[in-house]
Amino acid sequence: MAFPVSESVKRMRPSATLAAAAIAADLKSQGADVIDLSIGEPDFDTPQHIKNYAIEALQHGITKYTPTTGLKSLQKAIIGFYEREFGVSFAANQVMATSGGKQAIFNAVLTLVNRDDEVLIHQPYWVSFPEIVNFTGAKIVEIETEETGFVLTAEQVKVAITDKTKLIIINSPGNPSGRVIPADEFRKIVEVCAEHNVYVVSDECYLKFVYPPAEVFSTASLPKELQEYVCIAGTFSKTLAMTGWRVGYTIANPEWTRGMAKLQSHSTSHPTSFAQEGCAMALENWSETNAALNRMLAEYTRRREFLIPALNEIGLPCEMPEGAFYAFPNVRRCFNERIKTSADFADLLLKEAHIVTTNGAGFGVEGFIRLSYA
């Protein structure tokens, strides 16, 4: 007898990036010499001073339940970070800790979206965006951006909005493209959304991973009247090589935050208490943390400056990423009787060279593959 999986889960597809990572792990367990370019996980260890903060928190008994919205020390540290970096102030009732950036986005979407709504997602997108929307039963409207070099524009958003549009999910710096939406254009996008009463989830998990001359931008710096429409989804996972710690956060208007807290109170309750404290101290002692971040960014810069020209040299056109740590080369010129899709191309790399990548179809764009240089 077939197991009666719910319709909500049936609508979702497994994560393409985690599936590729599982293949890499299986090959390694068999003794294969694997070049794993699949998962977006830094190969750096968490900076030692942050680990020390979490160890101290354990030793001081920070091992109990916390409020659903997180430790006050973490809320305060997040508020302080945005005040230092972007000159804006948030209230504690706007800030909530989550179990990673993925739960932050899941909470934000499920709290807002109904079955009859439409949600805009720009291509190429992170693989979880459409699946989170699929869980709600809402309609996904994809915005093609290849003609603008994978950079979303306000005009594209304006054209896509209908009277059923409730939300848009935006990721900049983007996964998998590494493209960065310029600050002026991002503001125009949010202005268009506010004009049509459309809300924005701004996935800022690669916030600090930006390569000059591109500039770091957060929707936190937008005017207050626009911030009312925005939920910032942030995480410590990528920026500080803390993927396994599972600590993220949201910043949104108080009503949106209350709804997300209600939802989370019946799922994970809150992130791990001592991990929260480690993150709080990492932000409080920002000079040491920022030095560690800059060392990682310098290495990603070195890798980027090797990889992108090398891809172009061998005939795989690839734009120079302005942020994050991904290359997204076009492999269409390699298509033939044997290789008809980007999945075929990725399979060939895997079988014949033990190179693990993620095919672009999982990100909504056929004919590309994603390479992580993290």
Protein Blocks (a to p, Z undefined) as FASTA:
>chain_A
ZZdddfklmmpccdfklmmmmmmmmmmmnopacddfkbccdfbdcdfklmmmmmmmmmno
pabccdfkbpfklmmmmmmmmmmmnopacdfklgccdedjklmmmmmmmmmpcfkbccdd
dddddfklmmmmmmnopacddddfklnoopacfklmmmmpcfkbfbdcddddddfklpac
dfklmmmmmmmmmmnopacdddfklmmmccdfbdcddfklpcfklmmmpccdddfklmno
pmknopadddddfklmmmmmmmmmmmnopacfklmmmmmmmmmmmmlmmmmmmmmmmmmm
mmmmmmmmmmmmnopacdddfbhjbdcddfklmgcfklmbfklmmmmmmmmnopacddfk
lnopahiacddfZZ
